[in-house]
Amino acid sequence: MQRPYVLLSCAMSVDGHIDDTSPERLLLSNVQDFDRVDQVRAESDAILIGATTMRRDNPRLLVNSEARRAQRAAQGLPPYPLKVTVTNSGDLDPTLKFWHHGGDKVVYCPDSATTKLRDSLGDLAEVVGLGPTVDFGRMLDDLGRLGIKRLMVEGGGTIHTQFLTQGLANEIHLAIAPIFVGDANAPRFVNPGDFPGGTGHRMALAEVRAVDDVVLLRYLPKQSSGSKTS
């Protein structure tokens, strides 16, 4: 069974933060970049966020463009990609927006949390145990079994770090916003970790694009620098 192509998507400040520490979500992207992200979502078979991001931001995680949803339907696809989340604790509030908008949902968790989640979520989502801990490789295998060919990962930092340190990411989209957060306690794109190749591995840069006042960088983590930049 072929694993899906994994694309990590993140907007961050110039100093590497994906949010600040205020109660409100920090909007780093601009209107044009949000529309770009909507297009990437529409081109994906599944979208994944971690449980912490779900609790903090309470996103609906949808394809917002009616035209893009119609185009998916014309291709024989559901209007919305599969929505995926990952939790270790199983503490997920069934009233969060994630469960009540869009199409199908699936939750991956340790085996020990499956009963708790099935009891709390009911028919809101399929719950899949991955063994004693959340095994990201097994998760990708299961998504492949479900027919997912392209997985978009929208954070947060712990989730991005897991995909990158385990060598499971095929592509990174980094949207750099022209602001500084300047708060050491604010979350970052990735956490400290043992990344494959360490500082000796320079990723291939696939694209640099201005999106109004945001700069989009597309990196290919499994490839080395020297690839052509568009």
N, C-alpha and C positions, 0 to 999 in steps of 0.2 A: 504494500500500500504506500503510495507516494505522499510524503508530507507536503503541506501547503507552503507556498512561497511566503515568507514572513517579511512584512514591511513595518518598520517602526516609525511612527509619526509623532513629532513633538514640536511645539513652539516654545522658545525660551528667550530670556533676556540676553543682552550682550555678556553679562557676567554669569550665564549658565543656569539661571533659575527658571523653573516652570510655573511658579506661583510665588506669592508673598505669604505672609503669616496672618493677614487680615481675614475676617470671616467670609468676605466676598471673594469670589473667584477673580483672579487677575486676568483680564483679557489682553493677551499678548499679540494675537493676530489682528489684522485689519479686515475690512469687509471683503476685499479681493482674496485674501488668503483663506478666510473661512469658506469662500466659495470653492477655492482650489481643494480644500480638504473634503468638501462635500462631493466633489468629483471623484476623489480617490476612494471615498467610502462607496460611491456608486459602482466603482470598478472592482470592489472587493466582494468576496463570498462570505466573509465573516469579519466582525470588528470586535476586538478584545480590550477590556480595561480591567484593572485590578480592583479588588474590593475597597481599598482605601480611597482610590479616586472616585468610586461610586458613592461612597459615604460623604466625601468632602464636597464634590461638585454636583451630585445628584443629576447627572445628565440623562437626556432621553436617548442620545446616541443614534440619530436617525440620518437618513438621506433626506435632506430638507427640500430639494428641488423636485417639484411635481414632474417636470419634464424628464429628469433623470430616472425617477421611479417608473415612469411610463416606458422609458427606453429599456429598463431592466425587464419589465413585464413583456415587452415586445420580443425580447430575447429568450423568453421562456423561464425567466428567473423570478423569484419572489420580489416584490417591490422594495423590500428592505433586506440587507444582509443579515445572516445569523448573528445574534449578539451573544458574546461570550464573556464570562468573568471567572476569576480565580480567587479562591479564599482558603486560608489555612484554618481559621477559627470556625467558619460557618455562621458567623454573626452578620447576617444580611437582612435588613429590614424589608419585608414584603411590600411596604407602601412606597418604596423608592420608585422614581419615574422610569428607571431602566426596565422594570418588569411590565409596565402598563402601556408602552408605546412600541410601535414597530411589529416585527414578526416573531419568529421563534427565538428562544433563549436557551443557553446551556451553561451550567455552573460546574467547574472542576474543583475538586477538593480532596483532602485525604479521606481514606475510607472511614475514619472515625467520625467525620462530620456529615456523612451522607444522610443518616437517619434524621438528624436535627434539621438539615436543609429541606429534605422532602416533607417533613412535618410542617415547617414554617412557610414554604413556598407553594406547596400543593401542585397544581397544574400550571403554575406560572413559568416553570422552567424544567428542563431535564437536568437531573443531578447525576454527575459521573464521578465516582471515586477513582483515584489514581494510585492507590497503594498507601503505604505508611505516611508518605509525604507527597506534596504536589510535584510530580515528575513532569517537567515541561516537554521532554521528548515523548513520553507516553501521551501527553495531551495533544501534541501535533499528530501523532499516529492516529489518535481517535478522530481528530478533525479530518484527517485524510480519509478515514473510513466513512465519514459523513459526506464526502464529496467536496470538501473545501479545498480549493486550489490556491486561493490567495487570501491571506490573513493580514488584516491591518491592525496594528497594536497601538493604542493611543495612551498608554501609560498606566500607572505613573512610574516614578523613578525606579522603584524596586522591581517592577515588572520588566522595564527596559533593561535593567542591569542583569536580570536572570537570563533573558534572551541573548544578550551580548556576551556575557561571561561563559555561557554554555555553547557559544558558536552557532546559535540557531537563527540568527537574523540574516536575511539576504540583502536588505536594503534599509537605509535610514533616510527619512525626510526631516531635516532640521530647518525650521523657520526661525530666523534670528530677528527679534524685535529690537528697535533702536532705543531701548531703555535699560537702565540699571536698577536692580532690586536692592542690592547692597545689604541684605539681611542674611547673616550666617546661618540662621535657623530656617530659612526658606528652602523648600524642596528643590532638588536639582534634577536635570535630565537623567543622570545616572548616579549611583552611589559608588563608594570605593569597592573594588573587586579585582579579581584576577582575570584580566581580559586576554584572550588568545593572542600570543605574539608579543604582548606587552608593548613597551614603547618602541620596539623594533619593527612593529607592523604598522605600515602607513596604508590606510584604506584607499581604495580607488575613489576618486571624485568623479561622479558621473554627470553632474550638472550644477551650474550656478545660475540662479535666475532672480531678478528683482521682481517683487510682487508689491508694487507701490513702495512703501517705506520699509517693507520686510524683505529679507534676503533668504531665498530657499537654497539650501545645500542638499544635494543627493549623494550619499556615500554608499559604497558597496563593501560591507565589512569583510566578506570572504575573498575579496580580490585585493591585490596590491596596487599601490599607486603606479601611475604610468599609463592608465587607461585614458582614452580620449575624453576631453571635457567638451560638452556641448554648450 
